[in-house]
Amino acid sequence: MKNITKTRTNKSRKIYKSLSYILLLSALSACSPVKTTYNLNITDITGQQLNAQYWQNKLQNNETMSMKSQDIAAFNQQLFESDPHVVRPLASLENLDKTALIEKINDISSIPTSARFYADGTELTPQDFARYRDNLNIQDVKDNNIVQFGLVTKRSALRTFPTLDRVFNQEMDLDLDRFQETGVFPSEAVAILHTSKDGKWLLVQNYNYLAWVQRDDIAIGDKQEIQAYLDHDDFLLVSGAKVHTSYVPNEPKISQIQLDMGVKLPLLSSTEQHNELYGQSTAGSYQVKLPVRNQDGSLSIKTALIGRTQDVHEGYLEYTPENVIAQAYKFLGERYGWGHDYDGRDCTGFVGEIYKTFGILMPRNSGQQGNGKYGTNFRFDEHSDPASKLAVIKKLQIGDLIYIPGHVMVYLGKENNQPIVIHDVKGLAYWTPEGQFVEGVLNAVSVTPLITLQLNETTTYLDKIYNIKRLTLNNVEGH
């Protein structure tokens, strides 16, 4: 699912607080059980290597991406047609029968087979789960259920059950709320399938996930109106990690709304624009159409302002190695957020937001991405030896995605012939040159070597790589 690579145990030695020092030691490791022909004597992940331009300057003139804008449109179309984990919400059936809807509810809101705990250590009881299940409102499912449609009006969480209660597994890692699934963002379309018993939650399907969202963060509208909003030719893309609409007194629904990387908002046409709006000149701002929720839950489209100095772009970014590096580095240092928790993102959210800025869509979870047939795939299994993996790694291209169970990394380039990746990662483990095994914490978007990373004392990241994916139009199985 999301990144579940956690390497903190009772054997933990020292948790280094300096990111650069952690990365230095990881890079220096020459004691990995996997012996390779790579030069592992990197002296440091230096300050300059923590800068996007360092890697951009290492690019060769002939390094390009295989997809242009028309190819990306075709890529997405193929994904919608062939991958069950990516859908067009507005193409959903307008009616669901009782069996189909209950199946969807149970699919996301099943009771876990392993124990769950509240933050104070109290284990959830069958009565607790019965309470959450009761709020699913299955008893109100009809023989025929009308599907509604809406737009997301502010960043919101998609949840396993219709509740904000935080629950954890037996390891009690309070960063990993097991009821947190993913996030949705302003201007995203959703199909609305069901309402919770307390009326505060909606079961929604966005383009790559089905789960529960707070009702107050969704505006319900006419499907044709929503489709026209989405199909607007001229749009402003959020290319920064986060930007905000301009402050507007007495207009909280359009004032300082957070917009994460990949969000796109229609631009007003020249005939719709204002010289002055909300008591200020618009000369230094973009004028965009922002969905807002009326008091009765219905959709309105309002004009919002976004300053021209913010990290935004008219239309999609060009899909180039330089831009992949630049977009990834905009998240560097952001705290890891399981399922888009903590106002951040996890490993697949990190990857998904980067590629949305080029117009490229992908499934939500790492297993769905790694096992997906789309793109060019170099697959490995338990019988694959390190040499076969290293042969592929030697030929990696910028932006290639490296999958181990529960995690994904983005390839940046090589340093002293050592492959370097950027990823949103929770734990860190490695052997020191002196033969000491160290387990620590990154818990952030980080730049690290690949080959020297360990999952535990005997298992490397390299051991667990099961696919390396290159985003290409045609589906190809490598080797």
N, C-alpha and C positions, 0 to 999 in steps of 0.2 A: 504494500500500500504506500504509505508515505515513508520517509526515512526511518527505519527502525534499527539502525546501526548504533548500538549503545555499548561502550567499552569500559564503563566504570564498574569495578568490582571491589571486593574486599582486599584484593591484592594490589590495589592502586598504590603507586609510590608517591610521587610528588606531582601536584597539578600546577603546571607552570602558568603564571598569569600573563606573561608577555607572549603575545601571539607570534611575534617574530622569532622569539627564542624557541618556542615549540616547533615552529616550522624549520628552524635551523637544525635542531636535533633530529627531527624526522628526516630531513634531507641528508644528514650525515650518516644515517644508519647504514652500516655495511654488514649487519648481522642477520638480515632476513634469511629464512630458510631457503628461499628461492634464489638460486645463484643465476645471475644473468650476465649478459655481455655489456650491460649498461654501465656507464661510469657513475657510481653512486656517491662520488666525493664532491658533491655540491657544498660549497662552503657556507651558503646561507640563502634563505629566501629574503633578499634585501629589500630595503625600502623602495628602490627603483623597480624591483620585480613585483611589488604590490601596486604598481601603477600600470594602467591599461596601455599607455603609450610605449612602455618597454616591450611588450609583446607585439604591438602593432608594428614597431620598428623592425622586428625580426621577420616579418612577413616577406616572402618572396614575391616578385612582381607578377608571377604567373599563378598565384594562389587566388582562386575565385570560388564562389559557390555555384552549385549546379542548377539552381532554380532562379528564374526571373519571375516577374510579377504574374505573367500569364501561367507559368508553371505552378506557382504557389496556389493560384485559384483552382487549377486542375488537381493539385495535391489534396486540397481540402475537400473537393468534390469526391475524389476517390475515397477519402477517409469516411465521409458521410455514408457513402454507398457500401463500404466493406467492413467498417469497424463498428461493432455494436456499442462501444463505449463513447462514441462521439455522435451526436444527433443534432438535428435542427429543432429547437423547442417549438417553433411555430408550425412545424410540420406534424406535430403530435396529433393523434386522434382527438376529435372534439367531444367524444363521448367514450367513457370506459365502462365496461360491464363490471359487475360486482366481483367476479373472480379475478379479473385482471388488476383491478385497483387494490384489492386485498393482497394480492401477490406482490405488488410493488411496495406496499406499506411494510409487509413482513420482510421483504428483501433488504431494506435499509434498517429496520427497527427490530431486528431479531435479538433475543437475549443471548449475550456471549456465553460461551461454554466454560470460560475460565473466570475466576473470581474478580470482582471489581470492588474498589474501595473509595470512600470519600477522603478528602484531604487530611482529616483528623485520624485516619486509619480505620475507621468503622467500615466493616464489610457490608456491601449492599445485600439485602435479604430478598427472598422471593417476593415479599410484600412491597419492597421498593420498586422492583421491576414491574410488579402488577400495577403500581400507581403510574409508572411511565407508560405502560402498555394501555392502561385505561384512557390516558390522554390522547392516544392515537385515534380514538373516536371510530374504531372499526364498526361499532354497533350502528353508526349513522351512515355507513356505506349503503347506497341504494342499488337496485338492480341496474339502473342506468345513471351514470354520473357525468355531469357536464364539466368539461375541462375549460378553464379560463386561462387568460394570458396576461402577462404583465412585464414591466421593466423594473429592474432593481434601481432604487433611488439613493442608496448609500451602501458603503462597504458593510457586508454582513456575513455572519457565520452560517454554514450549512451543518446541521447537527444530526446525530444518529437518532435521537429522540427529541420530541418537542419540549426541551428544557434547557436552561443555562447551567444546570448543576454540573459541576466538574467531577469526573470520576477517573480512577487510575487503576493500573494493574498491580500485581503483587509487589513489583519492584518499587512502587510508590515514587516514581519519577514525576514530580509535580509539574514538569514542563509538558508532559504528554497526556493531555485530557482525552480519554478514550471515547468520549461522546462527540469530539470535534472531528468533522470530516474534511471540510474545505471552506473556501470563501467564495462569495459572489461580489460583483463590483458594479458601480453605477453604470447604467445604460445596457447591461446585459439583459437579454430576453429570457423569460422563463415560462414554462407551461405550469399552471397551478392545478394540481390534481385533487387536493383534499385539504380540509381544515381540521385542526386539533379540537378536542372536546372543549378546552377552555377558550377557544376562539383566537388565541394569540399567535398561533403558528400555522404556516402553510407548508404542505408537501409540494415541492417544486422540482422540476427538471430543467437544468440549464444545459448548455451544450455538451458538458461532459460529466455531469453528476446529478444524482437524485437524492434529496435529503430534505430536512426540515429547516425552514428559515422563519425569522420573526415577521409576522404579518405587517408590522408598521414599516418595514424596509422595502415593501413591494407595492407598486402602483398598478392596479388592474385596468386594462384598457382594451380597446378594439384591436383585433388581430391585424387588420389591414393598416390601421394607424401605426401600430408598432412596427410592422414590416416596412412601411414607408420610412419610418425613423431610422431603422437599421440600414436601409438601402441608400441612404443619402450619399451622393457622390463625393461631396466635399466634407471632409471631417478633420478634426484635430485629434492627433494621437498623443497620448501621454508616453513620452519616451524616457522620462526620469523615473527613479524608484517610486517617488510620491510627489504629486503636486496638489495644490489646493485652488479652488475657485476663490475669487476675490471676496473680501469682506463686504457685506452689504447690511447696513443697519436695518433692523426690523424685518429681515427676510432670511430667517434661519435655514429654510429649505434649499436655498441656493448659495448660502454664505459659508465660505471656508470648508466646502465639501472635499473630503480626501479622495483623490483619484490615483490609483496605483498604475504601475507600468502596464501598458497594453490596452488601457481604457481608451475608447474612441467616442467622440462626441460630434454630432453634425455641426458644421459652421453655418451661421446665418448667411444667406445670399446678400449680394450688394444692395438689393432693394429692401431687404428686411433690417439692415443694420441701422443703429442709432449713433448719432454724434455724441449724445449725452445719455447716460442711463444711471439710475439709482443715485443721482446727485453727483456724478463724476463724469469726466470726459472718457470716452472709450478709445481715444487715439492710441494709447499704449497697451491695449488689451485685445485679445481675441473674443469674439462674441459667439457663444456656443449654445446649443439647445440641450437643456438638462431636464431629465424626467423628475417630476416631483409627485408626491402623494397628497391628494386632497383629503380633507377631513373625513369624507365618506369612503376613502380607500381607492378612489378612482384616479386615473392618470391625467396629469397636465404636463405640458411641455413649456418650460420657462427659459428665458434668456439668462445665462450666467456669463460672467467675465473671468478670463484667465490672463494674467499678465504675460506680455510677450517675452519677458526675460525668463519665464519658467521653462523647464525642460520639456518642451512639447514640440510637435512636428506636424506640418500639414501633410496628411496622408501617411502611408506606411513608410518605414525606413527601408532603404535599399539593403537587400540581403547580401552582405559582404563579410569576409573574415574580420575586417577592421571593426565593423559594427557589432558583430557577435561579441568580440572582446570588450568593446566599449559598453555594451548593454549589460554584460555580466558584471563588470567592475562597478557599475552603479549601485549594486547591492553589497559590495564588499564591506564586511564588518557588521551587517545587519544581523540581529539576533535570530537564531533559528526559531521558527514558529510552526510547530506541528499542525498540519491542516490549515495553514494561514492564521494560526493563533498568534497572539502577542502583536497584532498589527503588522505581522511579517509574513513569512512563508517557509515552507519546508523545501526539500531537495527538488521535488517535482513541480512545486509551485514556482520555485526559482527558475527552472528550465522553461516552464510553460509561459511565464511572463516575458522572458527574453524573446522567445520566438513569436509571441503574439505581436511584438512590435514590427515584425516583418510580414504579418498577416498569416502566419503559420499556426494552425491549431493542432492539438495533440490530446490524447486521453489524459485523465487526471493523475492516476496512480502509477507508480514506477513499474509494477508488474504488467499493467496494461500497456504501458509504453514499451518496455523491454521485450515483451512477448508479441507486440503488435507486428503485423506483416509489412506495414508501410515502411518506405525508405529502403536503403541498402543495409542489410544485416549480416554481421559476422558472428555467427552463433557458436557457442561452446557448450559442452555438457561435462558430466563427471569423468568422462574418459579423455577429455582434452588435456594435453600436457602443457606445461608453461611455455615451451618453445613455440607451439602453435599460436598461443595468445600473443607472445612477444613479437612474432612475425607480423601480426596485424597491427599491434601497437606501434611498431617501427614505422608504419605507413599511415598513421593517423593524420587526419586533416583537421584544421581549426574548426571547432564547433561540433566535432563528433561526440556522441553521447555514449558513456561507458556505464553499463549496468551491472550491479551486483544485487543479490536479493534485498529488496527494500531500499535501494539507494541508486542515485544516478549522478554522474559527474560530467563536466564539460571540459573537453581537451583544449588547452591553451597553446601549447607549443613545447619545445624541448629546451633544457638548460644543461649544458655539458652532456648531451645525449640522453638526459633523463626526462621522461614525459612528465609534464606538469599539468595539473587540473585545477579548476575552480569549481567549488561545490558548496551547497548549504548543508553543513554536516554537524552532527551533535558530538560524537566522541572522537577520540584520537588515541591510537596505540602504535608503538614502534619499539624497536630494539636500539639501544645506544651502542656506539662503537666499543664500549667497555663490556657489552654483553648483558646489560641490565634491561629488562622489559619494563617499559613505562606506559601507563595508561593515564590519560588526561582528558581535558575538555576543550573543544573548540566552540561548539554551540553557536556557530555563526557562519556566514558566507566567508569562505577561506580559500587561500591558494596553497596547495600542497603538492609534493611529489606524489606519484601514483604507486610506483613499484615498492617503495619502502613502507607503505601503510599496512598495518596489521589489524585484523578483527579480534584476534586473541594471540596467545603465545605461539600457537602452531599453525594458524591460518592467516594467510595474507589476503588483501583485496584481490590480488592477481589470481589467487586460487579460486575465488568466487565469481569472477567475471563470467557472465553467461551470454552477454551480447554486447556488441559495439554497433551502434546505429548511426548511419549517415543519412541526413534528411535529403532524399532525392525523390523525384517525381515517380519513377518506376520502382516497383517492388523488386528487390534483388536479394537473393541469399548468397552471401559472400563465400569466400574460399574457392 
